[in-house]
Amino acid sequence: MGIRTRISAGEIADKVYQLCMDANFRLSGDMLGALKNAYAAEVSPVAKEVFADLLENAKIALECQMPLCQDTGVAVVFVELGEDVEITGGRLHDAIHDGMRKGYKEGYLRKSMVANPLKRVNTGDNTPAIIHTELIPGSHVRITFMAKGGGCENMSRIAMLTPADGREGVVNFVVETVRIAKANPCPPIIVGVGIGGTFDHAALIAKKSLLRPLGTKHDDPDTADLEKEMLERVNDLGIGAQGLGGRITALGVHVEWSPCHIASLPVAVNIECHAHRVRTAVLGI
């Protein structure tokens, strides 16, 4: 057995605590760049004013250490756990919840989680987080935090298409999803698309696609072309910033795919709002 790296549950909790507040207070560089580019490219005066307001909002949030949006979201946490890592002093998921609980309390972030979906009683501390854990080779832990707002999450959809629907069917479903959403997800949006796998896996990779830095293309040229086509079709809808019309409805479309059954073609669309809040930290070697 090789040398194992020990990472304490306390270290993990502290890092998650920092990620919660940083993500909610400071818009990332890729998002700021995308909003500035959109402001420059937009021709609609009304939409241009919206982009200016979003940039001003980001400036105020950073200066005042206040949330970018009143909906501080469900905490979705992706963990890549190295096989040579030993968590000491507690359990991984407990540490994530402890850090998130502290971050949402001390950052005065809105608590949005209800314990029972039908009884609707707030948990009071934004727990539990939605945690996805993957074992990977190595001796480090990579933690990615996403604050996922309810408005954009509610506009997400999944379809079990048939192989005969093909590429055209996938593109049409993505564009139709955005058309139905209209202003509800607070555009400009980012569109995450998962193709293949199974019913549940397509939804997961759609959400994971949103973690990719905005403005990057898929490594596969054909998939990158698909992203470009979808983005053009979505922006041709004319929904515009905050649904007020304009040439820019989406800042990007990110596609991920996975092998699937010969009889299946699952497609999931996970929409992200303009307050795209994602942060990553790495602990260990």
Residue, then its C-alpha position, 0 to 999 in steps of 0.5 A: m500500500g502506497i503513502r496516503t495523504r491525510i486531509s482533515a475534515g476540518e480543512i475540508a469544512d473550512k474550504v467549503y465555508q470559503l467557497c460558499m461566500d466567495a462564489n456568492f460575492r464575487l463573479s468569476g473572471d470568465m463570467l465578467g468577461a462574457l458579460k463585457n463582451a455581450y455588452a459590447a456586442e448587443v445592439s438593443p438599447v434596452a438589453k445593453e442597459v441590462f448588461a450594464d446593470l449586471l456589471e454594476n451589480a457584480k461590482i457592488a456585490l464584490e465591494c460590499q461583500m453582498p450576494l450577487c443574487q437574492d437566490t443564493g441557491v441549492a449548494v451543489v458540490f462535486v467532489e473528486l476524491g483521490e484514492d490515496v487520500e485518507i479523511t481524518g477527524g470526521r466524514l467527508h459529507d459531514a465536513i461539506h455540510d458543516g462548511m456550507r452551514k457556516g458559510y451560509k450563516e456567516g455570509y448572511l446567504r438566504k437559506s433555500m432548502v426545505a426538508n420535505p418537498l411537500k411539507r415545505v419546512n425550511t431546514g434553516d441552514n441551507t443543508p443538505a447540499i447535493i453532493h456528487t462524489e467520484l473516486i479518482p487516482g491520486s492524493h488530492v481532493r478537488i471540491t467544486f461548489m455551485a450555487k444553483g438558483g431555483g429559477c433557472e433549475n426549474m426551467s431544465r428538462i430531460a427527454m428520452l429521444t429515439p436514435a432516429d431523432g438524431r442530431e436534429g432532434v437533439v438540437n430542436f429539443v435544446v432550442e425548444t427548452v430555451r424557448i419555453a423558458k423565456a425570461n424565467p431563468c434570468p437570461p443571459i443564460i448558460v445552457g448545459v446539455g447532456i447527451g447519452g448515458t441513461f435518464d439520470h446520467a444525462a442530467l448529471i453530465a448536463k449539470k457538470s458541463l456548466l462547470r467548464p469555464l465559459g468561452t471554452k470549446h469542447d475538445d471534440p471538434d464535432t461536439a464543438d460544432l454542435e455547441k456553436e450551432m445550438l448557441e446560434r439557434v438559441n440566440d436567434l430566438g430573440i428572448g434577450a437579456q432578462g427576456l426584454g429582447g435582443r441578440i444575446t439570450a445565451l452566453g454559451v452552450h456546453v455539451e457533454w456526452s456519454p455512451c448509451h444503449i442502442a435503443s436510447l438517446p437521452v438528452a438533458v438540458n440544465i439551464e444556468c442563470h446570469a449569476h453563474r456561481v462556481r468555485t473550485a478548491v484543491l486540497g492535498i498534493 
